[in-house]
Amino acid sequence: MASLNSTEKTAEEQLLVREITHRINNEFASAVSVVSLIASRSNNEEVKLALAVVLEHLNSYARVHRALQMPSQTSSINASEYMRTLCQSISRSKLDCRGIELVYVESSVALSSERCWKLGMIVFELITNAARHAFGQGGGTIRVELSSTGALIECRVVDNGAVRGRIRPGQGMKILEALARGLDGEITQIFGSSGGTSILVFPEQP
């Protein structure tokens, strides 16, 4: 059997990712339908209220998942608007219930859909890591700033928490580094008692 060349292999991998994404979308839709059906059949108002909260979380997770889908075609999109939508969905699904405020500071930035997708994946991972490691039972604030200077794009994720203990690099950091390389950029991270800062810098164009 002839081996695939790099272009064919990339196309096959992208097809598999889209197939998995499609299945996950269907699973989210199925879960939402089941919870909605159970809520509609219940005569208990407390149960209905509890299931309404579950539905809101499921829908928020589904919105995050949709925002992080691999784009089907390359086009120029409004990165600031994309990031705003992503941050809102992450807040509703992961942070609001923990009392963590997510503040998004934007400026006008346009990127290709593929580069914007990779940026979104990085920001999602950085926010998730900050929420996991920087805050205990109390709340706090995570600030996301997106800006452009000349031909460079800079994205900062800053939290006012404090890392508890030494964090050993794991799979998440490997993903971050790989995504940053895919943008021809790099990530710098600084952690201290007053919070952590992650800075991603990459060129607007590859």
PyMOL commands that set and color helices and strands:
alter all, ss='L'
color gray80, all
select helices_A, chain A and resi 6-41+45-67+79-98+113-133+171-182
alter helices_A, ss='H'
color red, helices_A
select strands_A, chain A and resi 76-78+100-105+110-112+140-149+152-159+186-192+195-203
alter strands_A, ss='S'
color yellow, strands_A
deselect
rebuild
show_as cartoon
